[in-house]
């Protein structure tokens, strides 16, 4: 993977990106002036370009223009202030990948860069690489239901609503629905409706005519026209401004729309797939989302499970992401020890699959040895008590408090006996009563498990030993 370039005359902004990209294991170069980046461009292009829009000397828009002339498919992210809307519109006219308003949230900026990197890598590898979807992995029953739903929808053009937590893979599922649909030969166009201001989003969705507003120097086709005959993916639909909800409803109702500043209706032959991490029914009740639009979008609902609901898939995903990161960086793939894998499987993963992927990329860059142990995991992950561990530790603490309150004595002996009895009985049940196998799993000797079985009175419950 080539480095991401960050161009900004503000040293503090460059410093923030340097720290964030280093933490994420993303290679980068920073430049204080656009002219420096242009000179470096003679030696090759970056994977993604992130540039401020207003800088001394060559501006970000001028840099964008030159880059797009030489590397049309290179994703360029333009940074600017919320008040600088005209410049932002000009950036999109110039072919910018996305618009990043200042001040920005660092995690959102990194997430945007990762999406741009993914887009750039797809361009590098050619469209053929999108025919398969190895990223959608899962053996858990809940994911098998998702795969079956994709199969059942393969010959349908029905509107689909994908729900699920952030990072659970909603766009990947949307792409799979497109690839397996009759529209697969046409474009798949994605837009995050929460990522830009209302005025800019309207132009982005529906396009605009020349002279529609200050800075609109040429006609621009919007995402609906770009997706003609194909699929339009509207991510985070729950955050769409009310005025645009009305315009979207009109498109879904009669199949036509107008460009901003336009007077001629344009037909839209587009399949819409929407996604949200929010409870849209609740937003409808709160008056934040149109009920009629909700019903138009909610023709078929597909719920993606969180990673916490499919813990059995964590080893499969972790191995895949470690191999993918190794390929991207041109290094030998690392692997997780059994203990580290078990530790990962017990985490809550609020960021879901995206968080796991980021961790695996970090480990590929930062772990000191080829076999990753628990101590090699990121510090913030080791500080978090796994959900499953938290549950039984809480139960243990509650039992200790109960015994202390009743004034019981020899609490340590009592709990230790119950602990050993539970461990051994469950291990024997798991192995079908085979002592040697149970002892190996528990990490104790055969003589020890035999003695413990007798001491704890488990002999009469034990199946025939091996």
ZIURSUL-V902019 format. One line per field, one symbol per residue. ss: DSSP state (2 for helix, 1 for strand, 0 for the rest). A space follows every 50 residues. Layout:
ss=???
This chain:
ss=00011110002222222222222200011110022222222000000111 11000000022222222222000011111110002222222220000111 11000222222222222222222220222220000000002222222222 22000000011110000002222222222000000001111100000222 22222201000000000001002222000011111022200222222222 22220110010000011000111111000222222000002222222001 11100022222222222222222222222000001102222222200000 02222222222222220000110222002222200022222222222222 22222000002222222222222222222220002222222200022222 2222200022200000
